[in-house]
Amino acid sequence: MHLKDGVQEADFVRMRQQRDATLAPPRLILQALQVNIRGGRLPEPDATASAISACR
C-alpha cells in the first residue's frame, strides 16, 4: 500500500505518475470502454465469435 502517515499529497501524486508512466495500458481497455459506452450491454456475437471477441 502506498499510503502512510506523513506522505504529502504532492509526493504521492508524483510517485504514482512516475510509476504509472512505466506501465502498459490494460490489455482489455478498449473492450471495457466499448461495453461501458453501450451501458453495460455486450455486442451481439457473430456466427464465429463470442460477444467478447466481437468488441474488437
Backbone bond lengths (Angstrom), bond angles and torsions (degrees), N, CA, C in turn:
res aa  C-N    CA-C-N  psi(-1)  N-CA   C-N-CA  omega(-1)  CA-C   N-CA-C  phi
1 M - - - 1.447 - - 1.523 108.45 -
2 H 1.313 116.38 138.95 1.453 121.16 -175.01 1.519 113.51 -90.41
3 L 1.326 117.49 -14.82 1.456 119.94 -177.76 1.523 110.73 -89.42
4 K 1.297 114.75 135.15 1.458 120.13 173.86 1.516 108.03 -157.80
5 D 1.315 116.07 163.14 1.460 120.49 -179.70 1.520 110.14 -59.69
6 G 1.317 115.25 140.48 1.453 120.54 174.68 1.516 115.06 91.25
7 V 1.333 118.65 -5.46 1.465 121.04 178.54 1.525 108.11 -88.92
8 Q 1.309 115.66 121.80 1.458 121.11 179.25 1.528 109.85 -76.04
9 E 1.333 116.07 151.77 1.452 120.98 -179.37 1.520 111.89 -56.41
10 A 1.331 117.81 -44.94 1.464 121.42 -178.82 1.530 110.85 -61.40
11 D 1.325 117.50 -38.84 1.468 120.77 178.40 1.521 111.00 -66.64
12 F 1.323 116.72 -41.77 1.451 121.26 178.56 1.527 110.73 -63.38
13 V 1.318 116.88 -46.21 1.464 121.25 -179.82 1.520 110.00 -61.44
14 R 1.314 118.03 -44.06 1.465 122.24 179.05 1.533 110.42 -61.13
15 M 1.339 117.02 -45.05 1.459 121.07 179.86 1.528 110.92 -61.80
16 R 1.341 117.21 -43.77 1.465 120.34 -179.50 1.520 111.78 -67.77
17 Q 1.318 117.62 -39.14 1.465 119.86 179.31 1.522 110.59 -64.90
18 Q 1.320 117.45 -40.19 1.472 120.99 177.89 1.527 110.03 -64.88
19 R 1.319 117.09 -44.20 1.466 120.92 -179.99 1.525 111.04 -66.11
20 D 1.324 116.84 -46.87 1.457 120.83 -177.18 1.526 112.15 -64.23
21 A 1.326 117.78 -29.58 1.464 121.61 179.56 1.527 111.57 -65.21
22 T 1.328 117.68 -21.26 1.469 120.84 -178.69 1.526 112.62 -92.59
23 L 1.330 117.67 -8.05 1.457 121.29 -176.14 1.522 111.64 -91.58
24 A 1.321 115.73 145.49 1.461 120.59 173.20 1.525 108.20 -74.96
25 P 1.330 117.50 155.85 1.461 118.49 176.42 1.529 109.77 -64.64
26 P 1.317 117.74 154.58 1.461 119.88 177.56 1.531 111.00 -56.15
27 R 1.313 116.34 141.89 1.462 122.27 -174.00 1.527 112.62 -61.56
28 L 1.303 118.64 -35.39 1.466 121.55 -175.75 1.527 112.80 -109.42
29 I 1.326 117.60 25.69 1.464 120.52 -175.41 1.534 112.21 -61.33
30 L 1.329 118.19 -41.99 1.468 119.75 -178.34 1.519 111.57 -66.04
31 Q 1.327 116.65 -41.81 1.461 119.79 178.04 1.528 110.73 -64.67
32 A 1.326 117.24 -40.62 1.461 120.71 178.90 1.525 110.82 -63.17
33 L 1.323 117.29 -41.24 1.463 120.34 177.66 1.522 111.26 -63.16
34 Q 1.329 116.65 -41.76 1.460 119.57 -179.58 1.526 111.22 -62.94
35 V 1.321 117.28 -42.65 1.461 120.48 179.04 1.530 109.91 -66.22
36 N 1.333 117.14 -40.45 1.467 119.59 178.50 1.520 111.56 -64.29
37 I 1.318 117.46 -40.48 1.467 120.99 178.78 1.521 110.33 -63.03
38 R 1.315 116.34 -33.99 1.472 121.44 179.39 1.530 111.90 -81.49
39 G 1.291 117.66 7.95 1.460 120.95 179.35 1.518 113.17 70.53
40 G 1.322 117.14 31.86 1.455 121.87 177.79 1.515 114.33 88.73
41 R 1.317 116.83 -0.88 1.470 119.78 179.30 1.523 109.85 -89.82
42 L 1.347 115.92 130.32 1.459 120.65 175.83 1.513 109.29 -75.82
43 P 1.334 117.41 152.15 1.466 118.95 176.62 1.529 110.13 -69.40
44 E 1.307 116.12 159.02 1.459 120.43 176.15 1.527 108.91 -67.84
45 P 1.324 118.00 130.75 1.471 119.23 177.59 1.518 110.43 -71.90
46 D 1.342 116.01 150.34 1.447 118.35 174.63 1.526 108.34 -92.14
47 A 1.309 118.09 -174.11 1.465 121.74 -173.48 1.523 113.22 -64.46
48 T 1.327 117.95 -25.80 1.462 119.97 -175.30 1.515 113.50 -113.31
49 A 1.326 118.26 -2.02 1.465 119.91 -172.82 1.522 110.45 -127.85
50 S 1.308 114.33 154.16 1.456 118.94 171.49 1.522 109.13 -81.73
51 A 1.292 117.29 170.44 1.459 120.44 -179.98 1.537 110.42 -62.90
52 I 1.326 117.44 -35.71 1.465 119.66 -179.53 1.517 111.21 -66.74
53 S 1.321 118.43 -44.14 1.465 119.48 -179.22 1.519 110.84 -72.11
54 A 1.317 118.49 -19.69 1.456 121.43 177.29 1.523 111.71 -71.60
55 C 1.317 117.81 -13.29 1.466 121.70 -179.97 1.522 112.21 -74.37
56 R 1.277 118.43 -11.84 1.476 120.38 -174.51 1.481 113.06 -69.62
